[in-house]
Amino acid sequence: MPSDGKPEHELPYTPEGRQAFMTHKPTYGITQVPSALTNDPMPGCDPQGFPRIVLHNAHTEEILQSAAKW
């Protein structure tokens, strides 16, 4: 979902999940803060790492979780 502040794009957080989300200070999206106030490691990470590097590419990815053990 895009981080645009629209109610229909709001994720169904638990109270604990909402609290954890609010502790993050990203440099993009509706909850962005100035880069000097961020606690996001993205500006200083090179390469950015998984899954962020995959999400910022020009294609889509799907992460599946199953009970099967490989």
PyMOL Python script that loads the backbone (N, CA, C, O; Angstrom):
from pymol import cmd

cmd.read_pdbstr("""\
ATOM      1  N   MET A   1       0.826  -1.181   0.000  1.00  0.00           N
ATOM      2  CA  MET A   1       0.000   0.000   0.000  1.00  0.00           C
ATOM      3  C   MET A   1       0.876   1.252   0.000  1.00  0.00           C
ATOM      4  O   MET A   1       1.923   1.278   0.647  1.00  0.00           O
ATOM      5  N   PRO A   2       0.460   2.266  -0.707  1.00  0.00           N
ATOM      6  CA  PRO A   2       1.227   3.502  -0.684  1.00  0.00           C
ATOM      7  C   PRO A   2       1.125   4.207   0.660  1.00  0.00           C
ATOM      8  O   PRO A   2       0.116   4.102   1.357  1.00  0.00           O
ATOM      9  N   SER A   3       2.158   4.906   1.003  1.00  0.00           N
ATOM     10  CA  SER A   3       2.155   5.703   2.238  1.00  0.00           C
ATOM     11  C   SER A   3       1.671   7.104   1.886  1.00  0.00           C
ATOM     12  O   SER A   3       2.462   8.034   1.734  1.00  0.00           O
ATOM     13  N   ASP A   4       0.340   7.234   1.760  1.00  0.00           N
ATOM     14  CA  ASP A   4      -0.214   8.508   1.338  1.00  0.00           C
ATOM     15  C   ASP A   4      -1.228   9.086   2.315  1.00  0.00           C
ATOM     16  O   ASP A   4      -1.802  10.141   2.045  1.00  0.00           O
ATOM     17  N   GLY A   5      -1.463   8.427   3.437  1.00  0.00           N
ATOM     18  CA  GLY A   5      -2.360   8.946   4.460  1.00  0.00           C
ATOM     19  C   GLY A   5      -3.835   8.698   4.207  1.00  0.00           C
ATOM     20  O   GLY A   5      -4.663   9.098   5.026  1.00  0.00           O
ATOM     21  N   LYS A   6      -4.194   8.055   3.109  1.00  0.00           N
ATOM     22  CA  LYS A   6      -5.598   7.778   2.823  1.00  0.00           C
ATOM     23  C   LYS A   6      -6.079   6.629   3.715  1.00  0.00           C
ATOM     24  O   LYS A   6      -5.378   5.628   3.861  1.00  0.00           O
ATOM     25  N   PRO A   7      -7.268   6.764   4.311  1.00  0.00           N
ATOM     26  CA  PRO A   7      -7.773   5.716   5.218  1.00  0.00           C
ATOM     27  C   PRO A   7      -7.856   4.336   4.568  1.00  0.00           C
ATOM     28  O   PRO A   7      -7.620   3.328   5.234  1.00  0.00           O
ATOM     29  N   GLU A   8      -8.187   4.277   3.278  1.00  0.00           N
ATOM     30  CA  GLU A   8      -8.293   2.972   2.619  1.00  0.00           C
ATOM     31  C   GLU A   8      -6.945   2.290   2.416  1.00  0.00           C
ATOM     32  O   GLU A   8      -6.899   1.101   2.099  1.00  0.00           O
ATOM     33  N   HIS A   9      -5.849   3.021   2.592  1.00  0.00           N
ATOM     34  CA  HIS A   9      -4.516   2.439   2.477  1.00  0.00           C
ATOM     35  C   HIS A   9      -3.881   2.158   3.835  1.00  0.00           C
ATOM     36  O   HIS A   9      -2.733   1.719   3.904  1.00  0.00           O
ATOM     37  N   GLU A  10      -4.609   2.403   4.898  1.00  0.00           N
ATOM     38  CA  GLU A  10      -4.102   2.180   6.259  1.00  0.00           C
ATOM     39  C   GLU A  10      -4.002   0.682   6.525  1.00  0.00           C
ATOM     40  O   GLU A  10      -4.946  -0.061   6.260  1.00  0.00           O
ATOM     41  N   LEU A  11      -2.892   0.250   7.035  1.00  0.00           N
ATOM     42  CA  LEU A  11      -2.702  -1.164   7.353  1.00  0.00           C
ATOM     43  C   LEU A  11      -3.382  -1.506   8.676  1.00  0.00           C
ATOM     44  O   LEU A  11      -3.483  -0.649   9.554  1.00  0.00           O
ATOM     45  N   PRO A  12      -3.851  -2.746   8.832  1.00  0.00           N
ATOM     46  CA  PRO A  12      -4.572  -3.144  10.052  1.00  0.00           C
ATOM     47  C   PRO A  12      -3.610  -3.472  11.197  1.00  0.00           C
ATOM     48  O   PRO A  12      -3.367  -4.643  11.489  1.00  0.00           O
ATOM     49  N   TYR A  13      -3.074  -2.456  11.832  1.00  0.00           N
ATOM     50  CA  TYR A  13      -2.114  -2.648  12.913  1.00  0.00           C
ATOM     51  C   TYR A  13      -2.798  -3.098  14.206  1.00  0.00           C
ATOM     52  O   TYR A  13      -3.932  -2.715  14.495  1.00  0.00           O
ATOM     53  N   THR A  14      -2.091  -3.908  14.964  1.00  0.00           N
ATOM     54  CA  THR A  14      -2.479  -4.150  16.351  1.00  0.00           C
ATOM     55  C   THR A  14      -1.998  -2.933  17.138  1.00  0.00           C
ATOM     56  O   THR A  14      -1.204  -2.154  16.609  1.00  0.00           O
ATOM     57  N   PRO A  15      -2.444  -2.737  18.373  1.00  0.00           N
ATOM     58  CA  PRO A  15      -1.929  -1.600  19.152  1.00  0.00           C
ATOM     59  C   PRO A  15      -0.401  -1.621  19.275  1.00  0.00           C
ATOM     60  O   PRO A  15       0.246  -0.577  19.195  1.00  0.00           O
ATOM     61  N   GLU A  16       0.165  -2.801  19.469  1.00  0.00           N
ATOM     62  CA  GLU A  16       1.629  -2.895  19.579  1.00  0.00           C
ATOM     63  C   GLU A  16       2.299  -2.585  18.245  1.00  0.00           C
ATOM     64  O   GLU A  16       3.352  -1.948  18.204  1.00  0.00           O
ATOM     65  N   GLY A  17       1.682  -3.040  17.155  1.00  0.00           N
ATOM     66  CA  GLY A  17       2.223  -2.762  15.823  1.00  0.00           C
ATOM     67  C   GLY A  17       2.175  -1.284  15.500  1.00  0.00           C
ATOM     68  O   GLY A  17       3.127  -0.738  14.943  1.00  0.00           O
ATOM     69  N   ARG A  18       1.081  -0.634  15.843  1.00  0.00           N
ATOM     70  CA  ARG A  18       0.951   0.815  15.622  1.00  0.00           C
ATOM     71  C   ARG A  18       2.017   1.568  16.419  1.00  0.00           C
ATOM     72  O   ARG A  18       2.625   2.509  15.910  1.00  0.00           O
ATOM     73  N   GLN A  19       2.243   1.154  17.666  1.00  0.00           N
ATOM     74  CA  GLN A  19       3.257   1.799  18.505  1.00  0.00           C
ATOM     75  C   GLN A  19       4.650   1.623  17.902  1.00  0.00           C
ATOM     76  O   GLN A  19       5.436   2.569  17.870  1.00  0.00           O
ATOM     77  N   ALA A  20       4.957   0.421  17.426  1.00  0.00           N
ATOM     78  CA  ALA A  20       6.259   0.182  16.792  1.00  0.00           C
ATOM     79  C   ALA A  20       6.396   1.008  15.516  1.00  0.00           C
ATOM     80  O   ALA A  20       7.449   1.594  15.264  1.00  0.00           O
ATOM     81  N   PHE A  21       5.331   1.057  14.710  1.00  0.00           N
ATOM     82  CA  PHE A  21       5.357   1.838  13.471  1.00  0.00           C
ATOM     83  C   PHE A  21       5.640   3.308  13.752  1.00  0.00           C
ATOM     84  O   PHE A  21       6.409   3.946  13.033  1.00  0.00           O
ATOM     85  N   MET A  22       5.026   3.838  14.785  1.00  0.00           N
ATOM     86  CA  MET A  22       5.183   5.254  15.097  1.00  0.00           C
ATOM     87  C   MET A  22       6.579   5.594  15.628  1.00  0.00           C
ATOM     88  O   MET A  22       6.951   6.767  15.639  1.00  0.00           O
ATOM     89  N   THR A  23       7.360   4.605  16.066  1.00  0.00           N
ATOM     90  CA  THR A  23       8.727   4.873  16.510  1.00  0.00           C
ATOM     91  C   THR A  23       9.685   5.029  15.325  1.00  0.00           C
ATOM     92  O   THR A  23      10.792   5.543  15.483  1.00  0.00           O
ATOM     93  N   HIS A  24       9.255   4.585  14.140  1.00  0.00           N
ATOM     94  CA  HIS A  24      10.089   4.686  12.947  1.00  0.00           C
ATOM     95  C   HIS A  24       9.938   6.077  12.356  1.00  0.00           C
ATOM     96  O   HIS A  24       8.830   6.606  12.277  1.00  0.00           O
ATOM     97  N   LYS A  25      11.029   6.658  11.949  1.00  0.00           N
ATOM     98  CA  LYS A  25      11.032   8.007  11.390  1.00  0.00           C
ATOM     99  C   LYS A  25      11.652   7.961   9.992  1.00  0.00           C
ATOM    100  O   LYS A  25      12.844   8.218   9.824  1.00  0.00           O
ATOM    101  N   PRO A  26      10.823   7.627   8.985  1.00  0.00           N
ATOM    102  CA  PRO A  26      11.349   7.474   7.622  1.00  0.00           C
ATOM    103  C   PRO A  26      11.609   8.815   6.935  1.00  0.00           C
ATOM    104  O   PRO A  26      11.130   9.860   7.375  1.00  0.00           O
ATOM    105  N   THR A  27      12.376   8.758   5.850  1.00  0.00           N
ATOM    106  CA  THR A  27      12.656   9.960   5.063  1.00  0.00           C
ATOM    107  C   THR A  27      11.767  10.032   3.826  1.00  0.00           C
ATOM    108  O   THR A  27      12.047  10.808   2.913  1.00  0.00           O
ATOM    109  N   TYR A  28      10.701   9.234   3.782  1.00  0.00           N
ATOM    110  CA  TYR A  28       9.773   9.233   2.661  1.00  0.00           C
ATOM    111  C   TYR A  28       8.376   8.873   3.173  1.00  0.00           C
ATOM    112  O   TYR A  28       8.239   8.332   4.270  1.00  0.00           O
ATOM    113  N   GLY A  29       7.352   9.167   2.392  1.00  0.00           N
ATOM    114  CA  GLY A  29       5.979   8.800   2.746  1.00  0.00           C
ATOM    115  C   GLY A  29       5.289   9.843   3.611  1.00  0.00           C
ATOM    116  O   GLY A  29       5.845  10.901   3.905  1.00  0.00           O
ATOM    117  N   ILE A  30       4.072   9.523   4.008  1.00  0.00           N
ATOM    118  CA  ILE A  30       3.232  10.460   4.755  1.00  0.00           C
ATOM    119  C   ILE A  30       3.789  10.761   6.148  1.00  0.00           C
ATOM    120  O   ILE A  30       3.519  11.828   6.699  1.00  0.00           O
ATOM    121  N   THR A  31       4.558   9.842   6.723  1.00  0.00           N
ATOM    122  CA  THR A  31       5.121  10.041   8.065  1.00  0.00           C
ATOM    123  C   THR A  31       6.583  10.479   8.016  1.00  0.00           C
ATOM    124  O   THR A  31       7.306  10.336   9.002  1.00  0.00           O
ATOM    125  N   GLN A  32       7.021  11.009   6.878  1.00  0.00           N
ATOM    126  CA  GLN A  32       8.430  11.380   6.727  1.00  0.00           C
ATOM    127  C   GLN A  32       8.829  12.520   7.652  1.00  0.00           C
ATOM    128  O   GLN A  32       8.018  13.371   8.019  1.00  0.00           O
ATOM    129  N   VAL A  33      10.078  12.504   8.008  1.00  0.00           N
ATOM    130  CA  VAL A  33      10.685  13.572   8.806  1.00  0.00           C
ATOM    131  C   VAL A  33      11.904  14.077   8.041  1.00  0.00           C
ATOM    132  O   VAL A  33      12.372  13.394   7.130  1.00  0.00           O
ATOM    133  N   PRO A  34      12.429  15.241   8.381  1.00  0.00           N
ATOM    134  CA  PRO A  34      13.656  15.710   7.731  1.00  0.00           C
ATOM    135  C   PRO A  34      14.794  14.702   7.951  1.00  0.00           C
ATOM    136  O   PRO A  34      14.847  14.030   8.981  1.00  0.00           O
ATOM    137  N   SER A  35      15.682  14.610   6.991  1.00  0.00           N
ATOM    138  CA  SER A  35      16.747  13.605   7.056  1.00  0.00           C
ATOM    139  C   SER A  35      17.614  13.747   8.304  1.00  0.00           C
ATOM    140  O   SER A  35      18.187  12.758   8.760  1.00  0.00           O
ATOM    141  N   ALA A  36      17.723  14.927   8.859  1.00  0.00           N
ATOM    142  CA  ALA A  36      18.514  15.111  10.076  1.00  0.00           C
ATOM    143  C   ALA A  36      17.848  14.472  11.300  1.00  0.00           C
ATOM    144  O   ALA A  36      18.516  14.226  12.304  1.00  0.00           O
ATOM    145  N   LEU A  37      16.533  14.200  11.227  1.00  0.00           N
ATOM    146  CA  LEU A  37      15.796  13.649  12.364  1.00  0.00           C
ATOM    147  C   LEU A  37      15.447  12.176  12.192  1.00  0.00           C
ATOM    148  O   LEU A  37      14.816  11.591  13.072  1.00  0.00           O
ATOM    149  N   THR A  38      15.843  11.565  11.078  1.00  0.00           N
ATOM    150  CA  THR A  38      15.460  10.186  10.803  1.00  0.00           C
ATOM    151  C   THR A  38      16.231   9.186  11.665  1.00  0.00           C
ATOM    152  O   THR A  38      17.358   9.446  12.086  1.00  0.00           O
ATOM    153  N   ASN A  39      15.603   8.045  11.916  1.00  0.00           N
ATOM    154  CA  ASN A  39      16.315   6.921  12.522  1.00  0.00           C
ATOM    155  C   ASN A  39      16.364   5.767  11.526  1.00  0.00           C
ATOM    156  O   ASN A  39      16.603   4.619  11.903  1.00  0.00           O
ATOM    157  N   ASP A  40      16.135   6.082  10.250  1.00  0.00           N
ATOM    158  CA  ASP A  40      16.158   5.108   9.166  1.00  0.00           C
ATOM    159  C   ASP A  40      17.592   4.964   8.662  1.00  0.00           C
ATOM    160  O   ASP A  40      18.224   5.966   8.328  1.00  0.00           O
ATOM    161  N   PRO A  41      18.116   3.747   8.601  1.00  0.00           N
ATOM    162  CA  PRO A  41      19.495   3.570   8.147  1.00  0.00           C
ATOM    163  C   PRO A  41      19.680   3.706   6.639  1.00  0.00           C
ATOM    164  O   PRO A  41      20.817   3.689   6.166  1.00  0.00           O
ATOM    165  N   MET A  42      18.604   3.841   5.872  1.00  0.00           N
ATOM    166  CA  MET A  42      18.708   3.869   4.419  1.00  0.00           C
ATOM    167  C   MET A  42      19.678   4.915   3.873  1.00  0.00           C
ATOM    168  O   MET A  42      20.482   4.574   3.005  1.00  0.00           O
ATOM    169  N   PRO A  43      19.651   6.163   4.330  1.00  0.00           N
ATOM    170  CA  PRO A  43      20.564   7.141   3.731  1.00  0.00           C
ATOM    171  C   PRO A  43      22.052   6.779   3.872  1.00  0.00           C
ATOM    172  O   PRO A  43      22.860   7.198   3.043  1.00  0.00           O
ATOM    173  N   GLY A  44      22.421   6.021   4.887  1.00  0.00           N
ATOM    174  CA  GLY A  44      23.827   5.683   5.080  1.00  0.00           C
ATOM    175  C   GLY A  44      24.212   4.291   4.653  1.00  0.00           C
ATOM    176  O   GLY A  44      25.384   3.926   4.741  1.00  0.00           O
ATOM    177  N   CYS A  45      23.250   3.490   4.185  1.00  0.00           N
ATOM    178  CA  CYS A  45      23.533   2.103   3.798  1.00  0.00           C
ATOM    179  C   CYS A  45      23.779   2.003   2.300  1.00  0.00           C
ATOM    180  O   CYS A  45      22.985   2.491   1.496  1.00  0.00           O
ATOM    181  N   ASP A  46      24.872   1.374   1.938  1.00  0.00           N
ATOM    182  CA  ASP A  46      25.175   1.146   0.536  1.00  0.00           C
ATOM    183  C   ASP A  46      25.899  -0.175   0.409  1.00  0.00           C
ATOM    184  O   ASP A  46      27.068  -0.248   0.788  1.00  0.00           O
ATOM    185  N   PRO A  47      25.277  -1.223  -0.100  1.00  0.00           N
ATOM    186  CA  PRO A  47      23.934  -1.289  -0.636  1.00  0.00           C
ATOM    187  C   PRO A  47      22.884  -1.309   0.473  1.00  0.00           C
ATOM    188  O   PRO A  47      23.204  -1.525   1.642  1.00  0.00           O
ATOM    189  N   GLN A  48      21.639  -1.082   0.094  1.00  0.00           N
ATOM    190  CA  GLN A  48      20.571  -0.964   1.071  1.00  0.00           C
ATOM    191  C   GLN A  48      20.195  -2.287   1.720  1.00  0.00           C
ATOM    192  O   GLN A  48      19.777  -2.293   2.878  1.00  0.00           O
ATOM    193  N   GLY A  49      20.326  -3.391   1.028  1.00  0.00           N
ATOM    194  CA  GLY A  49      20.001  -4.693   1.593  1.00  0.00           C
ATOM    195  C   GLY A  49      18.574  -5.135   1.302  1.00  0.00           C
ATOM    196  O   GLY A  49      17.739  -4.358   0.840  1.00  0.00           O
ATOM    197  N   PHE A  50      18.325  -6.401   1.587  1.00  0.00           N
ATOM    198  CA  PHE A  50      17.005  -6.992   1.354  1.00  0.00           C
ATOM    199  C   PHE A  50      16.100  -6.690   2.528  1.00  0.00           C
ATOM    200  O   PHE A  50      16.601  -6.700   3.653  1.00  0.00           O
ATOM    201  N   PRO A  51      14.814  -6.422   2.373  1.00  0.00           N
ATOM    202  CA  PRO A  51      14.048  -6.383   1.136  1.00  0.00           C
ATOM    203  C   PRO A  51      13.978  -5.007   0.497  1.00  0.00           C
ATOM    204  O   PRO A  51      13.387  -4.857  -0.572  1.00  0.00           O
ATOM    205  N   ARG A  52      14.562  -4.008   1.122  1.00  0.00           N
ATOM    206  CA  ARG A  52      14.413  -2.639   0.609  1.00  0.00           C
ATOM    207  C   ARG A  52      14.970  -2.487  -0.800  1.00  0.00           C
ATOM    208  O   ARG A  52      14.354  -1.811  -1.624  1.00  0.00           O
ATOM    209  N   ILE A  53      16.093  -3.081  -1.100  1.00  0.00           N
ATOM    210  CA  ILE A  53      16.664  -2.924  -2.437  1.00  0.00           C
ATOM    211  C   ILE A  53      15.748  -3.529  -3.489  1.00  0.00           C
ATOM    212  O   ILE A  53      15.687  -3.037  -4.616  1.00  0.00           O
ATOM    213  N   VAL A  54      15.037  -4.590  -3.132  1.00  0.00           N
ATOM    214  CA  VAL A  54      14.098  -5.217  -4.057  1.00  0.00           C
ATOM    215  C   VAL A  54      12.880  -4.324  -4.247  1.00  0.00           C
ATOM    216  O   VAL A  54      12.378  -4.188  -5.362  1.00  0.00           O
ATOM    217  N   LEU A  55      12.405  -3.717  -3.170  1.00  0.00           N
ATOM    218  CA  LEU A  55      11.201  -2.896  -3.239  1.00  0.00           C
ATOM    219  C   LEU A  55      11.408  -1.600  -4.009  1.00  0.00           C
ATOM    220  O   LEU A  55      10.445  -1.039  -4.531  1.00  0.00           O
ATOM    221  N   HIS A  56      12.633  -1.116  -4.090  1.00  0.00           N
ATOM    222  CA  HIS A  56      12.903   0.140  -4.789  1.00  0.00           C
ATOM    223  C   HIS A  56      13.294  -0.055  -6.244  1.00  0.00           C
ATOM    224  O   HIS A  56      13.584   0.918  -6.939  1.00  0.00           O
ATOM    225  N   ASN A  57      13.306  -1.298  -6.718  1.00  0.00           N
ATOM    226  CA  ASN A  57      13.594  -1.552  -8.130  1.00  0.00           C
ATOM    227  C   ASN A  57      12.326  -1.368  -8.955  1.00  0.00           C
ATOM    228  O   ASN A  57      11.241  -1.205  -8.397  1.00  0.00           O
ATOM    229  N   ALA A  58      12.453  -1.394 -10.258  1.00  0.00           N
ATOM    230  CA  ALA A  58      11.328  -1.112 -11.146  1.00  0.00           C
ATOM    231  C   ALA A  58      10.468  -2.341 -11.446  1.00  0.00           C
ATOM    232  O   ALA A  58       9.749  -2.350 -12.445  1.00  0.00           O
ATOM    233  N   HIS A  59      10.526  -3.354 -10.623  1.00  0.00           N
ATOM    234  CA  HIS A  59       9.677  -4.529 -10.808  1.00  0.00           C
ATOM    235  C   HIS A  59       9.059  -4.913  -9.468  1.00  0.00           C
ATOM    236  O   HIS A  59       9.427  -4.371  -8.426  1.00  0.00           O
ATOM    237  N   THR A  60       8.131  -5.839  -9.504  1.00  0.00           N
ATOM    238  CA  THR A  60       7.446  -6.234  -8.265  1.00  0.00           C
ATOM    239  C   THR A  60       8.008  -7.541  -7.735  1.00  0.00           C
ATOM    240  O   THR A  60       8.541  -8.360  -8.484  1.00  0.00           O
ATOM    241  N   GLU A  61       7.882  -7.714  -6.459  1.00  0.00           N
ATOM    242  CA  GLU A  61       8.297  -8.935  -5.778  1.00  0.00           C
ATOM    243  C   GLU A  61       7.147  -9.400  -4.900  1.00  0.00           C
ATOM    244  O   GLU A  61       6.347  -8.588  -4.434  1.00  0.00           O
ATOM    245  N   GLU A  62       7.064 -10.688  -4.679  1.00  0.00           N
ATOM    246  CA  GLU A  62       6.068 -11.238  -3.779  1.00  0.00           C
ATOM    247  C   GLU A  62       6.790 -12.148  -2.801  1.00  0.00           C
ATOM    248  O   GLU A  62       7.527 -13.046  -3.210  1.00  0.00           O
ATOM    249  N   ILE A  63       6.583 -11.922  -1.522  1.00  0.00           N
ATOM    250  CA  ILE A  63       7.198 -12.752  -0.485  1.00  0.00           C
ATOM    251  C   ILE A  63       6.103 -13.644   0.073  1.00  0.00           C
ATOM    252  O   ILE A  63       5.087 -13.160   0.574  1.00  0.00           O
ATOM    253  N   LEU A  64       6.317 -14.955  -0.017  1.00  0.00           N
ATOM    254  CA  LEU A  64       5.339 -15.922   0.459  1.00  0.00           C
ATOM    255  C   LEU A  64       5.884 -16.622   1.689  1.00  0.00           C
ATOM    256  O   LEU A  64       7.079 -16.901   1.786  1.00  0.00           O
ATOM    257  N   GLN A  65       5.007 -16.897   2.609  1.00  0.00           N
ATOM    258  CA  GLN A  65       5.372 -17.640   3.802  1.00  0.00           C
ATOM    259  C   GLN A  65       4.466 -18.862   3.879  1.00  0.00           C
ATOM    260  O   GLN A  65       3.247 -18.743   3.755  1.00  0.00           O
ATOM    261  N   SER A  66       5.056 -20.032   4.083  1.00  0.00           N
ATOM    262  CA  SER A  66       4.257 -21.250   4.191  1.00  0.00           C
ATOM    263  C   SER A  66       4.758 -22.087   5.341  1.00  0.00           C
ATOM    264  O   SER A  66       5.841 -21.849   5.876  1.00  0.00           O
ATOM    265  N   ALA A  67       3.967 -23.063   5.716  1.00  0.00           N
ATOM    266  CA  ALA A  67       4.330 -23.953   6.818  1.00  0.00           C
ATOM    267  C   ALA A  67       5.328 -25.020   6.381  1.00  0.00           C
ATOM    268  O   ALA A  67       5.935 -25.681   7.223  1.00  0.00           O
ATOM    269  N   ALA A  68       5.503 -25.196   5.067  1.00  0.00           N
ATOM    270  CA  ALA A  68       6.413 -26.214   4.547  1.00  0.00           C
ATOM    271  C   ALA A  68       7.854 -25.894   4.914  1.00  0.00           C
ATOM    272  O   ALA A  68       8.275 -24.738   4.868  1.00  0.00           O
ATOM    273  N   LYS A  69       8.596 -26.913   5.273  1.00  0.00           N
ATOM    274  CA  LYS A  69      10.036 -26.739   5.558  1.00  0.00           C
ATOM    275  C   LYS A  69      10.828 -27.239   4.373  1.00  0.00           C
ATOM    276  O   LYS A  69      10.566 -28.328   3.864  1.00  0.00           O
ATOM    277  N   TRP A  70      11.777 -26.468   3.936  1.00  0.00           N
ATOM    278  CA  TRP A  70      12.574 -26.835   2.770  1.00  0.00           C
ATOM    279  C   TRP A  70      13.874 -27.407   3.154  1.00  0.00           C
ATOM    280  O   TRP A  70      14.669 -27.770   2.287  1.00  0.00           O
TER     281      TRP A  70
END
""", "prot")
cmd.dss("prot")
cmd.show_as("cartoon", "prot")
cmd.util.cbc("prot")
cmd.orient("prot")
